[in-house]
Amino acid sequence: METRVYGRTGMNISILGFGCGAVGGLMVRGAAADQERAAGRALDVGINYFDTAVQYGDGASETNLGRVWKSLKPKNAFVGTKVRIPPESFGRIAATVTESLDGSLGRLGMDHVDIFHLHNAITVNGGGASLTAAQVLNEVVPAFDALRKAGKTRFLGITAVGDTAALHQVIDSEKFDSAQISYNMLNPSPAGPLPAGYPAQDYGRIFDHTQKSGVGVVGIRVIAGGALSGSDQRHPIASAPPAPIGTAETYEGDLARARRLMPLATEGFASSLPEAAIRFAIAHPAMGTILVGMATVQEFEDGLAAVLKGPMPMAAMARLAELRTGFNGESR
């Protein structure tokens, strides 16, 4: 398994991480034996980053990962978790993030995590459940720093959801070590410019900012919440189709566009659309590790097989770019 140096942290992280999220649902609603089998297989092939959050199943993902960790006793593996601060707690951010991490550590059965990510959207003006860049830098960062000094986390991170300008500001501050960034074949804007009228949020080459600031990148929504499978079928333990991040306004919109990328598979550039999506995501050098939702051990194996085939070749990238030109001018 390929590893990459993760930003300025010095950690060497496997290019494929082990996602414990609710969209695929394996680590939230799966059978305990399947959870342990998938995690054990991941460790055996060299996967060393495991990503969870208290929001995944209201603590179920952390509890299940903690049980698996206790059983498998892995060495030299890293764990990240997250906190989402509810709006009613914006007046007590420090206390809220401390209470959240303490709860996460209890469920995980650990004394620290390697990365602690802020899970709130970051916007220019705030509002709702989002935080402004000023709130993040002036209130969240000191609270996170206190937890780092207390030995409860090694590195600080954000989930890069919200307004592009605000996300750039926070990353450019060099206060965070990690950013979870939505990057997929439907929205390549973290890596390069979008054409005028392209139906997606323009992240303004955010990878340029992470690389300049030494921020490691966790690639999320690699398969666009399942849409880049090209199928509307979902496994019984998977979540309902999630709200898109940075792409269409609806999941159905993402699915319809994803199906228009099917020539990548039918013309032989990849064995399947999900394989193409995974190999696209790992092709960019800014990517530290990617997370792929899974409901079954076989879905984990499929993701692993795709990664082991290596990055998408240039001919496939060119065909993808050609297919995406048909999206220009469409509404999100």
Buried (B, 14 or more C-beta within 10 A) or exposed (E): BBBBEBBEBEBBBBBBBBBBBBBBBBBBBBEEEBBBBBBBBBBEBEBBBBBBBBBBBEBBBBBBBBBBBEEBEBEEBBBBBBBBBEEEBBEBBBEBBBEBBEBBBEBBEBEBBBBBBBBBBBBBEBEEBBBBBEBBBEBBBEBBEEBBEEEBBBBBBBBBBBBBEBBBBBBBBEBBBBBBBBBBBBBBBBBEEBEEEBBBBBBBBBBBBBBEBEBBBBBBBBBBBBBBBBEEEBBEBBBEBBEBBBBBEBBEBBBBBBBEBBBBBEEEBBEBBBBBBBBBBBBBEBBBBBBBBBBBBEBBBBBBEBBEBEBBBEEBBEBBEEBBEEBEEEEB
